[in-house]
């Protein structure tokens, strides 16, 4: 007879755990790649790089608009479902762009009245956070006003 004690076979959990961890990690990476392929990614605007080249002009136009005696302003009247846009009397040919940071397809453009407040209905504007930009030129000098709006 064999008097040697029999050793029991013990399964080492480390190799199985390492293989399971790497398989989980690789599966997670594949899942992230699949999810990211379905994501919609808009640039801030279509001509993003061109606008970046004119950044200094943009800042100067903003500072000129802020320095006016009566700067432009936009009042949102929620109960009447409209926006009233006030621009300086010297502003002719002004244009307002409603910019939606979350979806560039929702951007809207409006021509503003000269010498009188412009009334823009908000019923066709989807609710949410908007950035309004008012552009105009007076005597060959560019002006820009930006204002954040919440439309309900």
Buried (B, 14 or more C-beta within 10 A) or exposed (E): EEEEEEEEEEEEEEEEEEEEEEEEEEEEEEEEEEEEEEEEEEEEEEEEEEEEEEEEEBEBBBEBBEEBEEBBBBEBEEEEBBBBBBBBEEBEEBEBBBBBBEEEEBBBEBEBEBEEBBEBEBEEBEEBEBBBBBBBEBEEEBBBBBBEBEBE
